[in-house]
Amino acid sequence: MILSDTDIKTKLDTNEIKIDPMPNLAEALGTVSVDLRLGNDFILYRSTSHSVIDARDKKIPDGIEEKISVAEDGDFVIRPRDFVLGSTLEKIELPASIAGRLEGKSSLGRLGLVIHSTAGKVDPGFKGNLVLEITNIGTVPIVLHPGMRICQLLFEQLSSPTSKPYVERDDSKYKNQDKTVGSIL
């Protein structure tokens, strides 16, 4: 069951769902979601003369990832076909009984900006910043600004709490992630 704005507000008020810093809910709270803002750290993937990533090697080759930090009042231009990792400004914390679903904003999608390629599920018990897999599939560069509303998070009530929340699992690669974290193969 997807939570309504009323249920989301109640769970935020009781700290069952935590978002820090809390966005302005007058702007950010939708009918079934909360808008989250873009942080200022990015990882841009660059093609090099040795540009091959073999997932079996469990290592990202040197020189492919370029870490970029943008001033809070700065901007980041994502060109057509660029792929970059970003993260939400907000850290979230979900209980064992609620999962999240990350979605892009339709106004940005209509420009060709994809906010997540595959990783839209947020596990129950997740704690940390959400990493965004951002691609410009459009034909013109798009300027992104730290602090802009970049995505929306929906919340789904589980039929019962999970037996092993994400933050408690030994195999959780991205628990407590802070800002933009690249792939851990």
Buried (B, 14 or more C-beta within 10 A) or exposed (E): EEBEBEBBBEBBEEEBBBBEEEBEBEEBBBEBBBBBBBBBBBBBBEEEEEEEEEEEEEEBEEEBBEEEEBEEEEEBEBEEEBBBBBBBBBBBBBBBBBBBBBBBBEEBBEEBBBBBEEEBEBBBBBBBBBBBBBBBEBEEEBEBBBEBBBBBBBBBBEEEEBEBBBBEEEEBEBBBBEBBBEBEE
